[in-house]
């Protein structure tokens, strides 16, 4: 008997309370379809509460399963559930399917199947429409946030340290009120900073030792939401966070929008919330903290893993450091931020070479392929010409003595709305993947700068690299200290990265 195709179902929800396209509904519809098609569902991959504009770990896992032959079908409820990242998402999907010509992709609600003629063109249009919808949603959200801030409402997001959200007493929405416990910490640290007897490092170490929850910590988020905090991480206070928090306008009860203080008609800052510090104290704090933020920094040349290498202990970035004798290292700078860490370091050349070698070990000899993209006018362009002509005709008809003005006005409004929709339809983007004539290793070697090589590594699947402290003495490179995370396993234990 022939083997039944193995299917992976991918489910995604931007907001967990979106009942219209709930995870349960997506899975139910896809399982019913799989039964009709005779597929065996072997995996259900879910990214719940993740925006379609963001990287999604399980989407990457779904593509890996296709490439590695673990499934024969990848099915989604609707293409915008797969991604709203535009053509980039289509390219990733096509790349995975090209490695297994017998594999299939299905977007149920769109009626899209990868064995259909011109499915790539259709998928490209759907992807760009989804991306535009995401852009429009983001614009509406930004506009809503701006209005809330101007009206003295808390728009959501990270609650400023020293405050907690509360229902607005004069209408719908929420405001910020002073949190007594955190406000006491704010005033205590302000006094300690202004005495000048303690450094930022000493104060951050003390806050960490006392278990004071940092602004974005899980423990603080749970407490503000009224949930249990036992066992949750309190986060890490760093000198940079101290500087940002104790120099912030929010301690004066003020809010900012797009980096500027919200001001009244007289041009003066508006006090929206109850202040925690008085103006004199806030100004003296800024004078105390500003020099640290403006201290000139030495700019070093970027290396291959700059921005990709992290400490395996504290999660901080590894920075390029120069040692005696001309040696160059990636090293942790945790102590300068007031964080207790063994601060591993590793020779830069050795780490660069090892990561490249590991990345190319399995794929280096394979042929390199690159995308060729072309655009042509969509079918909407012809419809737009007809709509423009109809608008001109209706406009001319308004001048007639016996014109039905209300009906014509309604018609014009409808035609203009349709014109707007057609203008928003992008040109059809046709993307094909063709051999470049080089191997993958040769394509990497052809990259001329560290930035180009780093971009190639990321495209090859490298998300980041962690380095642990050396367990034994010596200068020999020890690969057991290094862990390479690709896009598929990045969420395994990478939440500690900062």
ChimeraX attribute file (.defattr): number of C-alpha atoms within 10 A of each C-alpha:
attribute: neighborCount
match mode: 1-to-1
recipient: residues
	/A:1	3
	/A:2	4
	/A:3	7
	/A:4	12
	/A:5	17
	/A:6	19
	/A:7	26
	/A:8	26
	/A:9	22
	/A:10	25
	/A:11	26
	/A:12	28
	/A:13	21
	/A:14	16
	/A:15	13
	/A:16	13
	/A:17	11
	/A:18	11
	/A:19	11
	/A:20	8
	/A:21	18
	/A:22	18
	/A:23	21
	/A:24	11
	/A:25	14
	/A:26	22
	/A:27	19
	/A:28	13
	/A:29	14
	/A:30	24
	/A:31	19
	/A:32	11
	/A:33	14
	/A:34	20
	/A:35	11
	/A:36	9
	/A:37	11
	/A:38	13
	/A:39	18
	/A:40	18
	/A:41	20
	/A:42	12
	/A:43	16
	/A:44	16
	/A:45	16
	/A:46	19
	/A:47	19
	/A:48	15
	/A:49	14
	/A:50	15
	/A:51	18
	/A:52	21
	/A:53	16
	/A:54	10
	/A:55	14
	/A:56	20
	/A:57	17
	/A:58	20
	/A:59	22
	/A:60	17
	/A:61	16
	/A:62	25
	/A:63	21
	/A:64	16
	/A:65	19
	/A:66	24
	/A:67	18
	/A:68	12
	/A:69	15
	/A:70	15
	/A:71	22
	/A:72	24
	/A:73	26
	/A:74	24
	/A:75	26
	/A:76	25
	/A:77	25
	/A:78	21
	/A:79	20
	/A:80	22
	/A:81	20
	/A:82	24
	/A:83	25
	/A:84	25
	/A:85	21
	/A:86	22
	/A:87	20
	/A:88	14
	/A:89	20
	/A:90	23
	/A:91	18
	/A:92	13
	/A:93	21
	/A:94	19
	/A:95	18
	/A:96	19
	/A:97	21
	/A:98	14
	/A:99	13
	/A:100	14
	/A:101	10
	/A:102	11
	/A:103	21
	/A:104	18
	/A:105	21
	/A:106	20
	/A:107	20
	/A:108	17
	/A:109	13
	/A:110	15
	/A:111	11
	/A:112	19
	/A:113	17
	/A:114	18
	/A:115	14
	/A:116	10
	/A:117	9
	/A:118	10
	/A:119	14
	/A:120	22
	/A:121	15
	/A:122	18
	/A:123	27
	/A:124	23
	/A:125	22
	/A:126	22
	/A:127	23
	/A:128	25
	/A:129	19
	/A:130	22
	/A:131	20
	/A:132	18
	/A:133	14
	/A:134	19
	/A:135	14
	/A:136	12
	/A:137	12
	/A:138	12
	/A:139	12
	/A:140	12
	/A:141	13
	/A:142	15
	/A:143	11
	/A:144	13
	/A:145	17
	/A:146	17
	/A:147	14
	/A:148	17
	/A:149	18
	/A:150	18
	/A:151	10
	/A:152	19
	/A:153	22
	/A:154	22
	/A:155	18
	/A:156	12
	/A:157	6
	/A:158	9
	/A:159	17
	/A:160	16
	/A:161	22
	/A:162	23
	/A:163	24
	/A:164	18
	/A:165	19
	/A:166	14
	/A:167	14
	/A:168	15
	/A:169	9
	/A:170	7
	/A:171	8
	/A:172	9
	/A:173	16
	/A:174	19
	/A:175	21
	/A:176	21
	/A:177	18
	/A:178	20
	/A:179	15
	/A:180	13
	/A:181	10
	/A:182	17
	/A:183	18
	/A:184	13
	/A:185	15
	/A:186	18
	/A:187	16
	/A:188	11
	/A:189	18
	/A:190	17
	/A:191	13
	/A:192	14
	/A:193	19
	/A:194	16
	/A:195	10
	/A:196	10
	/A:197	8
	/A:198	11
	/A:199	13
	/A:200	23
	/A:201	18
	/A:202	14
	/A:203	19
	/A:204	23
	/A:205	21
	/A:206	14
	/A:207	18
	/A:208	19
	/A:209	12
	/A:210	9
	/A:211	14
	/A:212	19
	/A:213	22
	/A:214	21
	/A:215	20
	/A:216	16
	/A:217	16
	/A:218	16
	/A:219	22
	/A:220	22
	/A:221	19
	/A:222	14
	/A:223	14
	/A:224	16
	/A:225	12
	/A:226	9
	/A:227	11
	/A:228	11
	/A:229	16
	/A:230	9
	/A:231	8
	/A:232	14
	/A:233	14
	/A:234	19
	/A:235	18
	/A:236	25
	/A:237	26
	/A:238	22
	/A:239	22
	/A:240	16
	/A:241	16
	/A:242	19
	/A:243	18
	/A:244	14
	/A:245	17
	/A:246	21
	/A:247	20
	/A:248	19
	/A:249	17
	/A:250	23
	/A:251	25
	/A:252	21
	/A:253	21
	/A:254	20
	/A:255	23
	/A:256	17
	/A:257	13
	/A:258	8
	/A:259	7
	/A:260	9
	/A:261	15
	/A:262	19
	/A:263	15
	/A:264	11
	/A:265	7
	/A:266	7
	/A:267	8
	/A:268	10
	/A:269	18
	/A:270	19
	/A:271	17
	/A:272	20
	/A:273	20
	/A:274	15
	/A:275	19
	/A:276	22
	/A:277	18
	/A:278	11
	/A:279	12
	/A:280	8
	/A:281	15
	/A:282	19
	/A:283	13
	/A:284	15
	/A:285	19
	/A:286	16
	/A:287	13
	/A:288	16
	/A:289	19
	/A:290	14
	/A:291	10
	/A:292	13
	/A:293	11
	/A:294	8
	/A:295	8
	/A:296	8
	/A:297	7
	/A:298	6
	/A:299	6
	/A:300	10
	/A:301	8
	/A:302	13
	/A:303	18
	/A:304	22
	/A:305	23
	/A:306	19
	/A:307	14
	/A:308	18
	/A:309	27
	/A:310	26
	/A:311	29
	/A:312	25
	/A:313	19
	/A:314	21
	/A:315	19
	/A:316	22
	/A:317	22
	/A:318	27
	/A:319	22
	/A:320	21
	/A:321	17
	/A:322	15
	/A:323	9
	/A:324	6
	/A:325	6
	/A:326	7
	/A:327	11
	/A:328	17
	/A:329	19
	/A:330	26
	/A:331	23
	/A:332	27
	/A:333	21
	/A:334	21
	/A:335	15
	/A:336	13
	/A:337	20
	/A:338	23
	/A:339	21
	/A:340	15
	/A:341	17
	/A:342	17
	/A:343	20
	/A:344	21
	/A:345	21
	/A:346	24
	/A:347	19
	/A:348	22
	/A:349	14
	/A:350	15
	/A:351	22
	/A:352	15
	/A:353	12
	/A:354	15
	/A:355	20
	/A:356	18
	/A:357	13
	/A:358	12
	/A:359	18
	/A:360	17
	/A:361	11
	/A:362	9
	/A:363	14
	/A:364	18
	/A:365	13
	/A:366	13
	/A:367	15
	/A:368	19
	/A:369	17
	/A:370	12
	/A:371	14
	/A:372	10
	/A:373	10
	/A:374	11
	/A:375	11
	/A:376	10
	/A:377	12
	/A:378	15
	/A:379	13
	/A:380	18
	/A:381	15
	/A:382	11
	/A:383	14
	/A:384	17
	/A:385	12
	/A:386	12
	/A:387	17
	/A:388	15
	/A:389	11
	/A:390	16
	/A:391	19
	/A:392	11
	/A:393	12
	/A:394	19
	/A:395	15
	/A:396	11
	/A:397	15
	/A:398	16
	/A:399	10
	/A:400	10
	/A:401	8
	/A:402	8
	/A:403	13
	/A:404	11
	/A:405	15
	/A:406	10
	/A:407	12
	/A:408	16
	/A:409	14
	/A:410	10
	/A:411	16
	/A:412	18
	/A:413	13
	/A:414	13
	/A:415	17
	/A:416	15
	/A:417	12
	/A:418	16
	/A:419	19
	/A:420	12
	/A:421	12
	/A:422	19
	/A:423	14
	/A:424	12
	/A:425	17
	/A:426	19
	/A:427	18
	/A:428	19
	/A:429	20
	/A:430	19
	/A:431	18
	/A:432	15
	/A:433	15
	/A:434	11
	/A:435	11
	/A:436	13
	/A:437	12
	/A:438	15
	/A:439	17
	/A:440	20
	/A:441	19
	/A:442	15
	/A:443	17
	/A:444	21
	/A:445	11
	/A:446	12
	/A:447	14
	/A:448	9
	/A:449	13
	/A:450	15
	/A:451	15
	/A:452	14
	/A:453	20
	/A:454	21
	/A:455	15
	/A:456	16
	/A:457	22
	/A:458	15
	/A:459	11
	/A:460	16
	/A:461	15
	/A:462	21
	/A:463	17
	/A:464	21
	/A:465	22
	/A:466	21
	/A:467	26
	/A:468	20
	/A:469	16
	/A:470	16
	/A:471	9
	/A:472	7
	/A:473	6
	/A:474	8
	/A:475	9
	/A:476	8
	/A:477	14
	/A:478	14
	/A:479	13
	/A:480	10
	/A:481	15
	/A:482	20
	/A:483	16
	/A:484	18
	/A:485	19
	/A:486	18
	/A:487	21
	/A:488	19
	/A:489	15
	/A:490	16
	/A:491	13
	/A:492	9
	/A:493	9
	/A:494	14
	/A:495	9
	/A:496	12
	/A:497	15
	/A:498	11
